[in-house]
C-alpha cells in the first residue's frame, strides 16, 4: 500500500472519528466530575462498562481512593458543560457549581 502515512501516537488518536463521551463522577469527601472519551461497553446483561483515566488526572487519585463512581451519559444540550468539565482540573475547582 503506497499511501501509508506514519503518525505519532497522538496524531493517530486525533485521526479517529468523533465518539461520544461520558461524565464520570467520583468522590465522597472530595468530589469531582470528569469528561471521559475512552470508555467501552463490555456487557449489557449485566451492565459492565470500562473507562480509561490517565494517572496524571486528579480524578485518577479519587478513583483509586473510592470504591464507587458514576457514569453519566450527557445529552447534547449539556455540550458546553461537558466541555468545561473536560477543560478544568477538579483540583481546587468545584465543577458541580
Secondary structure, DSSP 4 states (H G I P E B T S, - for coil): -TT-----HHHHHHTSPP---EEEEE-SSS-EEEEE--EEEEETTTTEEEE---TTSHHHHHHHH-S-EEEE---GGGHHHHHHHHHS-STT--TT-
